Amino acid sequence: MKTKILLMLALLVTIQLSAQYYNSGGVYDRDAYGRTTYSDNNGTEGVYDRDAYGRTTYSDNDGTEGVYDRDAYGRTTYSDNDGTEGVYDRDAYGRITYSDNNGTEGVYDRDAYGRTTYSDNKGNSGYYDKDAYGRTIWVPTN
């Protein structure tokens, strides 16, 4: 269960990695090894994997390398080689929140269709849906 939650958060945080993710749609899929992959309309291709400590990792062809871990409070944390350090938490309404050292403050919620949505204080927003193949897709709304 813990692994499933961490993987879901890993999928959700992909949109934090670069502003280009917000301006182009993205598709999550599986590779031949069963790892979650991500590709967007700008040519970014990434893969989620596990390191020797069991943590979820992310790397892409733009050079981003990130690690998802847990802090002393049990919250999921994210750090990457560009210096971004973020934390996922829950607000009073039970929604997942994200904040990082770059000033991003975001909230994951549900819309009227039951889709997971994301919006932040930098004007980025969108939702997750399924495509015709059943893959999870990111659909920007800004």
N, C-alpha and C positions, 0 to 999 in steps of 0.2 A: 504494500500500500504506500509506504514511504517513498519507494522508488517510483511508483506511478505518479505521485504528487510532484516529486522533483522533476520528472520528465515533462509533466504538463507545464510546470513553471518554466522549464527550459524552452519549451515551445513558445510560451507566451513572451518570454524575454527577447526573443529574436528581434522583435521590432524595436528594442532598445539599442541595438548595436550600431545603427547608422541611420541617419535621416533618409537615406535613399529607400529604405524599406517602407517608409510611410508614403512615398510618392509612387511606388510601384506595387502591384500585387505580388503575392508570393505563394508558393505551393510547398506543402510538407508532404514527404513521401517516405518510403523505406528503400534502402539499398539491398544488395544481395546478401549482406551480412546482418540484416535486420535492424540496422541503425536508422534513426530518423535523419532525413536529409531536408534541406531547404534550398529553394532556388527562387529568384525573383526576376522581374522583367528587365532589370538592369544588368543581368549577367552574374550576379552574386550567387555562388553555390557554396553551401555549408553542410557540415555533418555534425551530429551530436554523437558522442561516444562516452566511454567510461575510462577513467584513469585507474592506476594501480590501487588507489584508495577507495574506489567505488563511486567517486564523484562524477557527475555529469560534466562533460567538456563540450566545447563548441569550437570549431575552426572553419574558416572559409577561405576562398580564393582571393579575398581582398587583404588577407594577412591577419585578420582578427582571430585571436585565440582567447577563449574565456573559460572560466570554471565556476560551476554552481556548487555551493557548499552550505553548511548550516552554521549559524552563530550560536552563542551560549544560550540564547532564548528560544532556539529551535526554529528560527526564521530562515528562509532560504536567502542566501547571499549570492552576489554575482561580482566577479572581478575579471578584467581582461587586460591584455598587453598594451592597450591604449591608455590605461590608468583609470578607467571607469570602475567605480565600486558602488554597487547598489544593493538594496535590501527589499525583500518582499515581506509584507505584513498584512494584517487584517484591520479594517476600520470598525467603527461601532456598528455598522450595518452588516458586517461579515464579508464585505467585498475585499478582494485582494488589492493591495496598494503597492506601488513601486516608487522608490525614491533613490536618487544617486547623487554622487558628489559633483555632477555637472549641472545640478539644479532641476533635474527632471522630477516632477511629481505626477504620477499617473494612477488611474483607477481602472480596474477590470470590473465589468458589471455584466448584466444580462439585458438584452432588449426584449421587445414584445414577442419576438419570434423564438426566444430562448437561446439566441446566439451569444457567445461571449464577445463583449465589446471592450474597447480600450480608448481612453482619452487622457491627454495630459495637459499640463500648463504651458506647453510650447506649441499648442495648436494642432497636435497630431492626434488623429482618431481613425477608427475603423472597427471592423468586426471579423470574426472567424466564421467560416461557413464550410460547406462541403461542395466539391465540384462533381461533375458527372461520373467520375471514377471513384468517388467516395473519399478522396483525399481532402485533408484540411487545407483551406486556403485563407490567406489574409487579404481582406478587401479594404483598402484605404477609403475613407469618406471625406478627406479634406482636399 
